[in-house]
Amino acid sequence: MAAAATATAAAADDEARLLRLEEQAEHGGGGAWEYLCLVRKLRARRPDPVLRIGLELLNNSSARSRLASEQWTLYEQVAVAAMDCQRLDVAKDCIGVLSKKFPGSARVGKFFWISA
């Protein structure tokens, strides 16, 4: 029982941290990349804020370049969020960038089937 209580407390802490980071990132207080990483870690489905926050990072060339190779993870995360939000134009743009970077990739190729 103690293990279950500990797991429940940890999940509540993670959710509180996620909400705090989301609020911070949505209002320009930083933490956008940390928020997106936590969303992935927790496997949380939060497509609307992920799309808004992710696009903000993608549209900021300086922030995007600081991510180095992690920018490709960001493109993938934004593509999935865009599909969830029915923003197929954004999803196709992200998938296009990924397919140019990783031609012939089965992982990128699956997005063409999903977004079609």
Jmol script that loads the backbone (N, CA, C; Angstrom):
load data "model"
ATOM      1  N   MET A   1       0.805  -1.195   0.000  1.00  0.00           N
ATOM      2  CA  MET A   1       0.000   0.000   0.000  1.00  0.00           C
ATOM      3  C   MET A   1       0.848   1.260   0.000  1.00  0.00           C
ATOM      4  N   ALA A   2       1.961   1.220   0.694  1.00  0.00           N
ATOM      5  CA  ALA A   2       2.838   2.391   0.749  1.00  0.00           C
ATOM      6  C   ALA A   2       3.367   2.732  -0.637  1.00  0.00           C
ATOM      7  N   ALA A   3       3.670   1.693  -1.432  1.00  0.00           N
ATOM      8  CA  ALA A   3       4.177   1.925  -2.785  1.00  0.00           C
ATOM      9  C   ALA A   3       3.112   2.592  -3.649  1.00  0.00           C
ATOM     10  N   ALA A   4       1.865   2.164  -3.505  1.00  0.00           N
ATOM     11  CA  ALA A   4       0.771   2.761  -4.274  1.00  0.00           C
ATOM     12  C   ALA A   4       0.568   4.219  -3.877  1.00  0.00           C
ATOM     13  N   ALA A   5       0.661   4.499  -2.590  1.00  0.00           N
ATOM     14  CA  ALA A   5       0.507   5.877  -2.111  1.00  0.00           C
ATOM     15  C   ALA A   5       1.640   6.756  -2.624  1.00  0.00           C
ATOM     16  N   THR A   6       2.850   6.202  -2.649  1.00  0.00           N
ATOM     17  CA  THR A   6       4.006   6.941  -3.154  1.00  0.00           C
ATOM     18  C   THR A   6       3.837   7.238  -4.644  1.00  0.00           C
ATOM     19  N   ALA A   7       3.368   6.235  -5.399  1.00  0.00           N
ATOM     20  CA  ALA A   7       3.155   6.419  -6.833  1.00  0.00           C
ATOM     21  C   ALA A   7       2.072   7.463  -7.094  1.00  0.00           C
ATOM     22  N   THR A   8       1.020   7.431  -6.299  1.00  0.00           N
ATOM     23  CA  THR A   8      -0.061   8.403  -6.447  1.00  0.00           C
ATOM     24  C   THR A   8       0.436   9.817  -6.147  1.00  0.00           C
ATOM     25  N   ALA A   9       1.236   9.947  -5.098  1.00  0.00           N
ATOM     26  CA  ALA A   9       1.794  11.257  -4.738  1.00  0.00           C
ATOM     27  C   ALA A   9       2.725  11.769  -5.832  1.00  0.00           C
ATOM     28  N   ALA A  10       3.535  10.867  -6.392  1.00  0.00           N
ATOM     29  CA  ALA A  10       4.453  11.261  -7.463  1.00  0.00           C
ATOM     30  C   ALA A  10       3.677  11.710  -8.697  1.00  0.00           C
ATOM     31  N   ALA A  11       2.599  10.993  -9.021  1.00  0.00           N
ATOM     32  CA  ALA A  11       1.776  11.367 -10.172  1.00  0.00           C
ATOM     33  C   ALA A  11       1.137  12.735  -9.954  1.00  0.00           C
ATOM     34  N   ALA A  12       0.680  12.988  -8.739  1.00  0.00           N
ATOM     35  CA  ALA A  12       0.083  14.289  -8.422  1.00  0.00           C
ATOM     36  C   ALA A  12       1.127  15.399  -8.520  1.00  0.00           C
ATOM     37  N   ASP A  13       2.341  15.119  -8.062  1.00  0.00           N
ATOM     38  CA  ASP A  13       3.427  16.101  -8.166  1.00  0.00           C
ATOM     39  C   ASP A  13       3.752  16.397  -9.625  1.00  0.00           C
ATOM     40  N   ASP A  14       3.817  15.339 -10.449  1.00  0.00           N
ATOM     41  CA  ASP A  14       4.104  15.517 -11.874  1.00  0.00           C
ATOM     42  C   ASP A  14       3.011  16.342 -12.549  1.00  0.00           C
ATOM     43  N   GLU A  15       1.755  16.051 -12.215  1.00  0.00           N
ATOM     44  CA  GLU A  15       0.642  16.797 -12.813  1.00  0.00           C
ATOM     45  C   GLU A  15       0.694  18.268 -12.402  1.00  0.00           C
ATOM     46  N   ALA A  16       0.999  18.526 -11.137  1.00  0.00           N
ATOM     47  CA  ALA A  16       1.104  19.912 -10.661  1.00  0.00           C
ATOM     48  C   ALA A  16       2.247  20.634 -11.370  1.00  0.00           C
ATOM     49  N   ARG A  17       3.359  19.949 -11.539  1.00  0.00           N
ATOM     50  CA  ARG A  17       4.512  20.534 -12.243  1.00  0.00           C
ATOM     51  C   ARG A  17       4.158  20.821 -13.701  1.00  0.00           C
ATOM     52  N   LEU A  18       3.441  19.878 -14.314  1.00  0.00           N
ATOM     53  CA  LEU A  18       3.025  20.040 -15.704  1.00  0.00           C
ATOM     54  C   LEU A  18       2.133  21.278 -15.856  1.00  0.00           C
ATOM     55  N   LEU A  19       1.167  21.426 -14.963  1.00  0.00           N
ATOM     56  CA  LEU A  19       0.270  22.579 -15.025  1.00  0.00           C
ATOM     57  C   LEU A  19       1.015  23.888 -14.782  1.00  0.00           C
ATOM     58  N   ARG A  20       1.948  23.873 -13.844  1.00  0.00           N
ATOM     59  CA  ARG A  20       2.735  25.071 -13.543  1.00  0.00           C
ATOM     60  C   ARG A  20       3.579  25.479 -14.755  1.00  0.00           C
ATOM     61  N   LEU A  21       4.245  24.490 -15.366  1.00  0.00           N
ATOM     62  CA  LEU A  21       5.075  24.781 -16.544  1.00  0.00           C
ATOM     63  C   LEU A  21       4.229  25.236 -17.730  1.00  0.00           C
ATOM     64  N   GLU A  22       3.053  24.628 -17.875  1.00  0.00           N
ATOM     65  CA  GLU A  22       2.165  25.023 -18.970  1.00  0.00           C
ATOM     66  C   GLU A  22       1.761  26.488 -18.816  1.00  0.00           C
ATOM     67  N   GLU A  23       1.358  26.850 -17.621  1.00  0.00           N
ATOM     68  CA  GLU A  23       0.974  28.239 -17.344  1.00  0.00           C
ATOM     69  C   GLU A  23       2.144  29.185 -17.614  1.00  0.00           C
ATOM     70  N   GLN A  24       3.308  28.802 -17.159  1.00  0.00           N
ATOM     71  CA  GLN A  24       4.511  29.622 -17.334  1.00  0.00           C
ATOM     72  C   GLN A  24       4.834  29.797 -18.812  1.00  0.00           C
ATOM     73  N   ALA A  25       4.832  28.691 -19.553  1.00  0.00           N
ATOM     74  CA  ALA A  25       5.179  28.736 -20.974  1.00  0.00           C
ATOM     75  C   ALA A  25       4.133  29.501 -21.781  1.00  0.00           C
ATOM     76  N   GLU A  26       2.867  29.334 -21.436  1.00  0.00           N
ATOM     77  CA  GLU A  26       1.785  30.011 -22.164  1.00  0.00           C
ATOM     78  C   GLU A  26       1.849  31.531 -21.995  1.00  0.00           C
ATOM     79  N   HIS A  27       2.442  31.981 -20.904  1.00  0.00           N
ATOM     80  CA  HIS A  27       2.492  33.418 -20.633  1.00  0.00           C
ATOM     81  C   HIS A  27       3.891  33.999 -20.802  1.00  0.00           C
ATOM     82  N   GLY A  28       4.723  33.321 -21.586  1.00  0.00           N
ATOM     83  CA  GLY A  28       6.036  33.851 -21.927  1.00  0.00           C
ATOM     84  C   GLY A  28       7.053  33.834 -20.807  1.00  0.00           C
ATOM     85  N   GLY A  29       6.809  33.017 -19.789  1.00  0.00           N
ATOM     86  CA  GLY A  29       7.723  32.971 -18.649  1.00  0.00           C
ATOM     87  C   GLY A  29       8.812  31.939 -18.769  1.00  0.00           C
ATOM     88  N   GLY A  30       9.020  31.400 -19.963  1.00  0.00           N
ATOM     89  CA  GLY A  30      10.048  30.380 -20.151  1.00  0.00           C
ATOM     90  C   GLY A  30       9.519  29.001 -19.792  1.00  0.00           C
ATOM     91  N   GLY A  31      10.406  28.040 -19.854  1.00  0.00           N
ATOM     92  CA  GLY A  31      10.047  26.671 -19.502  1.00  0.00           C
ATOM     93  C   GLY A  31       9.342  25.897 -20.596  1.00  0.00           C
ATOM     94  N   ALA A  32       9.290  26.446 -21.810  1.00  0.00           N
ATOM     95  CA  ALA A  32       8.560  25.788 -22.894  1.00  0.00           C
ATOM     96  C   ALA A  32       9.135  24.411 -23.211  1.00  0.00           C
ATOM     97  N   TRP A  33      10.446  24.333 -23.377  1.00  0.00           N
ATOM     98  CA  TRP A  33      11.054  23.047 -23.720  1.00  0.00           C
ATOM     99  C   TRP A  33      10.899  22.061 -22.568  1.00  0.00           C
ATOM    100  N   GLU A  34      11.069  22.532 -21.343  1.00  0.00           N
ATOM    101  CA  GLU A  34      10.901  21.664 -20.174  1.00  0.00           C
ATOM    102  C   GLU A  34       9.468  21.126 -20.123  1.00  0.00           C
ATOM    103  N   TYR A  35       8.507  21.978 -20.420  1.00  0.00           N
ATOM    104  CA  TYR A  35       7.101  21.566 -20.455  1.00  0.00           C
ATOM    105  C   TYR A  35       6.883  20.467 -21.498  1.00  0.00           C
ATOM    106  N   LEU A  36       7.378  20.693 -22.707  1.00  0.00           N
ATOM    107  CA  LEU A  36       7.181  19.715 -23.782  1.00  0.00           C
ATOM    108  C   LEU A  36       7.861  18.386 -23.461  1.00  0.00           C
ATOM    109  N   CYS A  37       9.027  18.442 -22.829  1.00  0.00           N
ATOM    110  CA  CYS A  37       9.716  17.215 -22.411  1.00  0.00           C
ATOM    111  C   CYS A  37       8.897  16.467 -21.366  1.00  0.00           C
ATOM    112  N   LEU A  38       8.313  17.198 -20.430  1.00  0.00           N
ATOM    113  CA  LEU A  38       7.510  16.562 -19.385  1.00  0.00           C
ATOM    114  C   LEU A  38       6.235  15.956 -19.966  1.00  0.00           C
ATOM    115  N   VAL A  39       5.636  16.622 -20.924  1.00  0.00           N
ATOM    116  CA  VAL A  39       4.461  16.064 -21.599  1.00  0.00           C
ATOM    117  C   VAL A  39       4.819  14.714 -22.214  1.00  0.00           C
ATOM    118  N   ARG A  40       5.980  14.653 -22.886  1.00  0.00           N
ATOM    119  CA  ARG A  40       6.407  13.385 -23.494  1.00  0.00           C
ATOM    120  C   ARG A  40       6.688  12.336 -22.426  1.00  0.00           C
ATOM    121  N   LYS A  41       7.408  12.725 -21.381  1.00  0.00           N
ATOM    122  CA  LYS A  41       7.770  11.784 -20.317  1.00  0.00           C
ATOM    123  C   LYS A  41       6.526  11.173 -19.671  1.00  0.00           C
ATOM    124  N   LEU A  42       5.532  12.010 -19.413  1.00  0.00           N
ATOM    125  CA  LEU A  42       4.313  11.544 -18.757  1.00  0.00           C
ATOM    126  C   LEU A  42       3.315  10.933 -19.737  1.00  0.00           C
ATOM    127  N   ARG A  43       3.627  11.034 -21.027  1.00  0.00           N
ATOM    128  CA  ARG A  43       2.726  10.564 -22.081  1.00  0.00           C
ATOM    129  C   ARG A  43       1.353  11.217 -21.952  1.00  0.00           C
ATOM    130  N   ALA A  44       1.394  12.490 -21.602  1.00  0.00           N
ATOM    131  CA  ALA A  44       0.162  13.263 -21.425  1.00  0.00           C
ATOM    132  C   ALA A  44      -0.384  13.677 -22.787  1.00  0.00           C
ATOM    133  N   ARG A  45      -1.692  13.687 -22.909  1.00  0.00           N
ATOM    134  CA  ARG A  45      -2.333  14.145 -24.141  1.00  0.00           C
ATOM    135  C   ARG A  45      -2.839  15.558 -23.899  1.00  0.00           C
ATOM    136  N   ARG A  46      -2.085  16.531 -24.348  1.00  0.00           N
ATOM    137  CA  ARG A  46      -2.427  17.944 -24.187  1.00  0.00           C
ATOM    138  C   ARG A  46      -2.175  18.645 -25.519  1.00  0.00           C
ATOM    139  N   PRO A  47      -2.907  18.254 -26.571  1.00  0.00           N
ATOM    140  CA  PRO A  47      -2.576  18.742 -27.910  1.00  0.00           C
ATOM    141  C   PRO A  47      -2.664  20.252 -28.096  1.00  0.00           C
ATOM    142  N   ASP A  48      -3.653  20.896 -27.506  1.00  0.00           N
ATOM    143  CA  ASP A  48      -3.788  22.345 -27.731  1.00  0.00           C
ATOM    144  C   ASP A  48      -2.593  23.131 -27.198  1.00  0.00           C
ATOM    145  N   PRO A  49      -2.230  22.974 -25.913  1.00  0.00           N
ATOM    146  CA  PRO A  49      -1.057  23.726 -25.442  1.00  0.00           C
ATOM    147  C   PRO A  49       0.244  23.265 -26.092  1.00  0.00           C
ATOM    148  N   VAL A  50       0.359  21.964 -26.390  1.00  0.00           N
ATOM    149  CA  VAL A  50       1.575  21.481 -27.055  1.00  0.00           C
ATOM    150  C   VAL A  50       1.709  22.141 -28.420  1.00  0.00           C
ATOM    151  N   LEU A  51       0.608  22.265 -29.129  1.00  0.00           N
ATOM    152  CA  LEU A  51       0.649  22.906 -30.447  1.00  0.00           C
ATOM    153  C   LEU A  51       1.049  24.378 -30.324  1.00  0.00           C
ATOM    154  N   ARG A  52       0.406  25.104 -29.418  1.00  0.00           N
ATOM    155  CA  ARG A  52       0.723  26.531 -29.257  1.00  0.00           C
ATOM    156  C   ARG A  52       2.168  26.744 -28.818  1.00  0.00           C
ATOM    157  N   ILE A  53       2.571  26.030 -27.781  1.00  0.00           N
ATOM    158  CA  ILE A  53       3.914  26.213 -27.221  1.00  0.00           C
ATOM    159  C   ILE A  53       4.971  25.696 -28.190  1.00  0.00           C
ATOM    160  N   GLY A  54       4.696  24.555 -28.813  1.00  0.00           N
ATOM    161  CA  GLY A  54       5.636  23.984 -29.771  1.00  0.00           C
ATOM    162  C   GLY A  54       5.834  24.871 -30.984  1.00  0.00           C
ATOM    163  N   LEU A  55       4.743  25.423 -31.503  1.00  0.00           N
ATOM    164  CA  LEU A  55       4.861  26.325 -32.657  1.00  0.00           C
ATOM    165  C   LEU A  55       5.645  27.577 -32.308  1.00  0.00           C
ATOM    166  N   GLU A  56       5.455  28.050 -31.096  1.00  0.00           N
ATOM    167  CA  GLU A  56       6.214  29.224 -30.666  1.00  0.00           C
ATOM    168  C   GLU A  56       7.717  28.935 -30.719  1.00  0.00           C
ATOM    169  N   LEU A  57       8.108  27.749 -30.262  1.00  0.00           N
ATOM    170  CA  LEU A  57       9.531  27.370 -30.326  1.00  0.00           C
ATOM    171  C   LEU A  57       9.991  27.189 -31.767  1.00  0.00           C
ATOM    172  N   LEU A  58       9.182  26.504 -32.576  1.00  0.00           N
ATOM    173  CA  LEU A  58       9.573  26.260 -33.964  1.00  0.00           C
ATOM    174  C   LEU A  58       9.697  27.557 -34.755  1.00  0.00           C
ATOM    175  N   ASN A  59       8.861  28.523 -34.450  1.00  0.00           N
ATOM    176  CA  ASN A  59       8.890  29.792 -35.179  1.00  0.00           C
ATOM    177  C   ASN A  59       9.966  30.750 -34.689  1.00  0.00           C
ATOM    178  N   ASN A  60      10.655  30.377 -33.633  1.00  0.00           N
ATOM    179  CA  ASN A  60      11.750  31.186 -33.097  1.00  0.00           C
ATOM    180  C   ASN A  60      13.053  30.488 -33.479  1.00  0.00           C
ATOM    181  N   SER A  61      13.702  30.949 -34.543  1.00  0.00           N
ATOM    182  CA  SER A  61      14.886  30.254 -35.067  1.00  0.00           C
ATOM    183  C   SER A  61      15.999  30.153 -34.036  1.00  0.00           C
ATOM    184  N   SER A  62      16.136  31.146 -33.194  1.00  0.00           N
ATOM    185  CA  SER A  62      17.168  31.115 -32.155  1.00  0.00           C
ATOM    186  C   SER A  62      16.889  30.008 -31.137  1.00  0.00           C
ATOM    187  N   ALA A  63      15.648  29.938 -30.665  1.00  0.00           N
ATOM    188  CA  ALA A  63      15.273  28.895 -29.700  1.00  0.00           C
ATOM    189  C   ALA A  63      15.386  27.519 -30.339  1.00  0.00           C
ATOM    190  N   ARG A  64      14.945  27.416 -31.596  1.00  0.00           N
ATOM    191  CA  ARG A  64      14.989  26.135 -32.301  1.00  0.00           C
ATOM    192  C   ARG A  64      16.423  25.660 -32.475  1.00  0.00           C
ATOM    193  N   SER A  65      17.337  26.554 -32.825  1.00  0.00           N
ATOM    194  CA  SER A  65      18.729  26.140 -33.045  1.00  0.00           C
ATOM    195  C   SER A  65      19.401  25.716 -31.738  1.00  0.00           C
ATOM    196  N   ARG A  66      18.969  26.295 -30.613  1.00  0.00           N
ATOM    197  CA  ARG A  66      19.530  25.881 -29.318  1.00  0.00           C
ATOM    198  C   ARG A  66      19.157  24.444 -28.974  1.00  0.00           C
ATOM    199  N   LEU A  67      18.093  23.950 -29.567  1.00  0.00           N
ATOM    200  CA  LEU A  67      17.680  22.569 -29.306  1.00  0.00           C
ATOM    201  C   LEU A  67      18.581  21.562 -30.015  1.00  0.00           C
ATOM    202  N   ALA A  68      19.346  22.025 -30.980  1.00  0.00           N
ATOM    203  CA  ALA A  68      20.245  21.159 -31.763  1.00  0.00           C
ATOM    204  C   ALA A  68      19.441  19.978 -32.318  1.00  0.00           C
ATOM    205  N   SER A  69      19.890  18.756 -32.086  1.00  0.00           N
ATOM    206  CA  SER A  69      19.217  17.586 -32.657  1.00  0.00           C
ATOM    207  C   SER A  69      17.846  17.330 -32.037  1.00  0.00           C
ATOM    208  N   GLU A  70      17.566  17.928 -30.896  1.00  0.00           N
ATOM    209  CA  GLU A  70      16.253  17.760 -30.256  1.00  0.00           C
ATOM    210  C   GLU A  70      15.141  18.469 -31.031  1.00  0.00           C
ATOM    211  N   GLN A  71      15.524  19.360 -31.964  1.00  0.00           N
ATOM    212  CA  GLN A  71      14.489  20.049 -32.729  1.00  0.00           C
ATOM    213  C   GLN A  71      13.646  19.070 -33.537  1.00  0.00           C
ATOM    214  N   TRP A  72      14.228  17.930 -33.906  1.00  0.00           N
ATOM    215  CA  TRP A  72      13.480  16.948 -34.697  1.00  0.00           C
ATOM    216  C   TRP A  72      12.410  16.286 -33.834  1.00  0.00           C
ATOM    217  N   THR A  73      12.708  16.103 -32.565  1.00  0.00           N
ATOM    218  CA  THR A  73      11.710  15.600 -31.615  1.00  0.00           C
ATOM    219  C   THR A  73      10.575  16.609 -31.499  1.00  0.00           C
ATOM    220  N   LEU A  74      10.926  17.879 -31.473  1.00  0.00           N
ATOM    221  CA  LEU A  74       9.920  18.937 -31.392  1.00  0.00           C
ATOM    222  C   LEU A  74       9.024  18.930 -32.627  1.00  0.00           C
ATOM    223  N   TYR A  75       9.616  18.815 -33.812  1.00  0.00           N
ATOM    224  CA  TYR A  75       8.807  18.759 -35.033  1.00  0.00           C
ATOM    225  C   TYR A  75       7.827  17.588 -34.973  1.00  0.00           C
ATOM    226  N   GLU A  76       8.288  16.439 -34.504  1.00  0.00           N
ATOM    227  CA  GLU A  76       7.424  15.263 -34.416  1.00  0.00           C
ATOM    228  C   GLU A  76       6.296  15.492 -33.406  1.00  0.00           C
ATOM    229  N   GLN A  77       6.635  16.045 -32.237  1.00  0.00           N
ATOM    230  CA  GLN A  77       5.639  16.288 -31.200  1.00  0.00           C
ATOM    231  C   GLN A  77       4.585  17.290 -31.681  1.00  0.00           C
ATOM    232  N   VAL A  78       5.014  18.326 -32.367  1.00  0.00           N
ATOM    233  CA  VAL A  78       4.081  19.328 -32.888  1.00  0.00           C
ATOM    234  C   VAL A  78       3.221  18.721 -33.997  1.00  0.00           C
ATOM    235  N   ALA A  79       3.790  17.866 -34.829  1.00  0.00           N
ATOM    236  CA  ALA A  79       3.009  17.218 -35.889  1.00  0.00           C
ATOM    237  C   ALA A  79       1.868  16.397 -35.300  1.00  0.00           C
ATOM    238  N   VAL A  80       2.152  15.630 -34.262  1.00  0.00           N
ATOM    239  CA  VAL A  80       1.119  14.807 -33.622  1.00  0.00           C
ATOM    240  C   VAL A  80       0.051  15.703 -32.991  1.00  0.00           C
ATOM    241  N   ALA A  81       0.475  16.737 -32.283  1.00  0.00           N
ATOM    242  CA  ALA A  81      -0.481  17.659 -31.661  1.00  0.00           C
ATOM    243  C   ALA A  81      -1.338  18.340 -32.728  1.00  0.00           C
ATOM    244  N   ALA A  82      -0.725  18.723 -33.830  1.00  0.00           N
ATOM    245  CA  ALA A  82      -1.459  19.382 -34.914  1.00  0.00           C
ATOM    246  C   ALA A  82      -2.524  18.450 -35.493  1.00  0.00           C
ATOM    247  N   MET A  83      -2.196  17.173 -35.654  1.00  0.00           N
ATOM    248  CA  MET A  83      -3.195  16.221 -36.144  1.00  0.00           C
ATOM    249  C   MET A  83      -4.340  16.087 -35.148  1.00  0.00           C
ATOM    250  N   ASP A  84      -4.008  16.019 -33.857  1.00  0.00           N
ATOM    251  CA  ASP A  84      -5.047  15.931 -32.826  1.00  0.00           C
ATOM    252  C   ASP A  84      -5.962  17.151 -32.850  1.00  0.00           C
ATOM    253  N   CYS A  85      -5.414  18.307 -33.192  1.00  0.00           N
ATOM    254  CA  CYS A  85      -6.172  19.573 -33.222  1.00  0.00           C
ATOM    255  C   CYS A  85      -6.779  19.852 -34.596  1.00  0.00           C
ATOM    256  N   GLN A  86      -6.684  18.894 -35.510  1.00  0.00           N
ATOM    257  CA  GLN A  86      -7.197  19.062 -36.871  1.00  0.00           C
ATOM    258  C   GLN A  86      -6.522  20.205 -37.618  1.00  0.00           C
ATOM    259  N   ARG A  87      -5.270  20.452 -37.307  1.00  0.00           N
ATOM    260  CA  ARG A  87      -4.475  21.464 -38.016  1.00  0.00           C
ATOM    261  C   ARG A  87      -3.564  20.730 -38.992  1.00  0.00           C
ATOM    262  N   LEU A  88      -4.165  20.135 -39.992  1.00  0.00           N
ATOM    263  CA  LEU A  88      -3.413  19.307 -40.928  1.00  0.00           C
ATOM    264  C   LEU A  88      -2.391  20.107 -41.718  1.00  0.00           C
ATOM    265  N   ASP A  89      -2.629  21.406 -41.899  1.00  0.00           N
ATOM    266  CA  ASP A  89      -1.648  22.246 -42.584  1.00  0.00           C
ATOM    267  C   ASP A  89      -0.342  22.289 -41.794  1.00  0.00           C
ATOM    268  N   VAL A  90      -0.449  22.451 -40.484  1.00  0.00           N
ATOM    269  CA  VAL A  90       0.739  22.490 -39.625  1.00  0.00           C
ATOM    270  C   VAL A  90       1.396  21.115 -39.586  1.00  0.00           C
ATOM    271  N   ALA A  91       0.576  20.072 -39.464  1.00  0.00           N
ATOM    272  CA  ALA A  91       1.114  18.711 -39.425  1.00  0.00           C
ATOM    273  C   ALA A  91       1.903  18.415 -40.699  1.00  0.00           C
ATOM    274  N   LYS A  92       1.347  18.769 -41.842  1.00  0.00           N
ATOM    275  CA  LYS A  92       2.028  18.508 -43.115  1.00  0.00           C
ATOM    276  C   LYS A  92       3.327  19.294 -43.226  1.00  0.00           C
ATOM    277  N   ASP A  93       3.339  20.521 -42.734  1.00  0.00           N
ATOM    278  CA  ASP A  93       4.581  21.312 -42.746  1.00  0.00           C
ATOM    279  C   ASP A  93       5.660  20.627 -41.910  1.00  0.00           C
ATOM    280  N   CYS A  94       5.287  20.190 -40.711  1.00  0.00           N
ATOM    281  CA  CYS A  94       6.260  19.520 -39.829  1.00  0.00           C
ATOM    282  C   CYS A  94       6.749  18.214 -40.445  1.00  0.00           C
ATOM    283  N   ILE A  95       5.828  17.456 -40.998  1.00  0.00           N
ATOM    284  CA  ILE A  95       6.195  16.183 -41.622  1.00  0.00           C
ATOM    285  C   ILE A  95       7.102  16.431 -42.823  1.00  0.00           C
ATOM    286  N   GLY A  96       6.820  17.483 -43.577  1.00  0.00           N
ATOM    287  CA  GLY A  96       7.673  17.830 -44.714  1.00  0.00           C
ATOM    288  C   GLY A  96       9.099  18.124 -44.290  1.00  0.00           C
ATOM    289  N   VAL A  97       9.258  18.881 -43.209  1.00  0.00           N
ATOM    290  CA  VAL A  97      10.600  19.187 -42.692  1.00  0.00           C
ATOM    291  C   VAL A  97      11.293  17.901 -42.259  1.00  0.00           C
ATOM    292  N   LEU A  98      10.552  17.039 -41.550  1.00  0.00           N
ATOM    293  CA  LEU A  98      11.141  15.779 -41.082  1.00  0.00           C
ATOM    294  C   LEU A  98      11.519  14.863 -42.245  1.00  0.00           C
ATOM    295  N   SER A  99      10.674  14.819 -43.277  1.00  0.00           N
ATOM    296  CA  SER A  99      10.981  13.929 -44.402  1.00  0.00           C
ATOM    297  C   SER A  99      12.182  14.417 -45.203  1.00  0.00           C
ATOM    298  N   LYS A 100      12.417  15.733 -45.223  1.00  0.00           N
ATOM    299  CA  LYS A 100      13.624  16.250 -45.877  1.00  0.00           C
ATOM    300  C   LYS A 100      14.870  15.905 -45.074  1.00  0.00           C
ATOM    301  N   LYS A 101      14.747  15.964 -43.758  1.00  0.00           N
ATOM    302  CA  LYS A 101      15.889  15.662 -42.892  1.00  0.00           C
ATOM    303  C   LYS A 101      16.166  14.165 -42.853  1.00  0.00           C
ATOM    304  N   PHE A 102      15.112  13.353 -42.868  1.00  0.00           N
ATOM    305  CA  PHE A 102      15.247  11.903 -42.742  1.00  0.00           C
ATOM    306  C   PHE A 102      14.554  11.208 -43.913  1.00  0.00           C
ATOM    307  N   PRO A 103      15.101  11.368 -45.131  1.00  0.00           N
ATOM    308  CA  PRO A 103      14.448  10.750 -46.294  1.00  0.00           C
ATOM    309  C   PRO A 103      14.427   9.225 -46.163  1.00  0.00           C
ATOM    310  N   GLY A 104      13.307   8.646 -46.505  1.00  0.00           N
ATOM    311  CA  GLY A 104      13.182   7.194 -46.454  1.00  0.00           C
ATOM    312  C   GLY A 104      12.931   6.635 -45.068  1.00  0.00           C
ATOM    313  N   SER A 105      12.781   7.480 -44.073  1.00  0.00           N
ATOM    314  CA  SER A 105      12.546   7.017 -42.706  1.00  0.00           C
ATOM    315  C   SER A 105      11.146   6.417 -42.577  1.00  0.00           C
ATOM    316  N   ALA A 106      11.074   5.198 -42.064  1.00  0.00           N
ATOM    317  CA  ALA A 106       9.779   4.560 -41.832  1.00  0.00           C
ATOM    318  C   ALA A 106       8.997   5.318 -40.761  1.00  0.00           C
ATOM    319  N   ARG A 107       9.702   5.826 -39.771  1.00  0.00           N
ATOM    320  CA  ARG A 107       9.041   6.571 -38.690  1.00  0.00           C
ATOM    321  C   ARG A 107       8.371   7.829 -39.229  1.00  0.00           C
ATOM    322  N   VAL A 108       9.056   8.560 -40.086  1.00  0.00           N
ATOM    323  CA  VAL A 108       8.468   9.762 -40.680  1.00  0.00           C
ATOM    324  C   VAL A 108       7.393   9.357 -41.678  1.00  0.00           C
ATOM    325  N   GLY A 109       7.631   8.292 -42.413  1.00  0.00           N
ATOM    326  CA  GLY A 109       6.673   7.827 -43.407  1.00  0.00           C
ATOM    327  C   GLY A 109       5.316   7.495 -42.827  1.00  0.00           C
ATOM    328  N   LYS A 110       5.292   7.015 -41.578  1.00  0.00           N
ATOM    329  CA  LYS A 110       4.004   6.662 -40.968  1.00  0.00           C
ATOM    330  C   LYS A 110       3.111   7.888 -40.825  1.00  0.00           C
ATOM    331  N   PHE A 111       3.709   9.064 -40.675  1.00  0.00           N
ATOM    332  CA  PHE A 111       2.913  10.277 -40.537  1.00  0.00           C
ATOM    333  C   PHE A 111       2.161  10.607 -41.821  1.00  0.00           C
ATOM    334  N   PHE A 112       2.744  10.248 -42.970  1.00  0.00           N
ATOM    335  CA  PHE A 112       2.051  10.517 -44.220  1.00  0.00           C
ATOM    336  C   PHE A 112       0.745   9.741 -44.275  1.00  0.00           C
ATOM    337  N   TRP A 113       0.747   8.526 -43.745  1.00  0.00           N
ATOM    338  CA  TRP A 113      -0.464   7.709 -43.741  1.00  0.00           C
ATOM    339  C   TRP A 113      -1.474   8.233 -42.733  1.00  0.00           C
ATOM    340  N   ILE A 114      -0.982   8.694 -41.599  1.00  0.00           N
ATOM    341  CA  ILE A 114      -1.878   9.198 -40.562  1.00  0.00           C
ATOM    342  C   ILE A 114      -2.533  10.501 -41.002  1.00  0.00           C
ATOM    343  N   SER A 115      -1.749  11.379 -41.621  1.00  0.00           N
ATOM    344  CA  SER A 115      -2.276  12.705 -41.969  1.00  0.00           C
ATOM    345  C   SER A 115      -3.064  12.712 -43.275  1.00  0.00           C
ATOM    346  N   ALA A 116      -2.978  11.647 -44.028  1.00  0.00           N
ATOM    347  CA  ALA A 116      -3.663  11.601 -45.326  1.00  0.00           C
ATOM    348  C   ALA A 116      -5.172  11.525 -45.189  1.00  0.00           C
TER     349      ALA A 116
END
end "model"
wireframe off; spacefill off
backbone 0.3
color backbone group
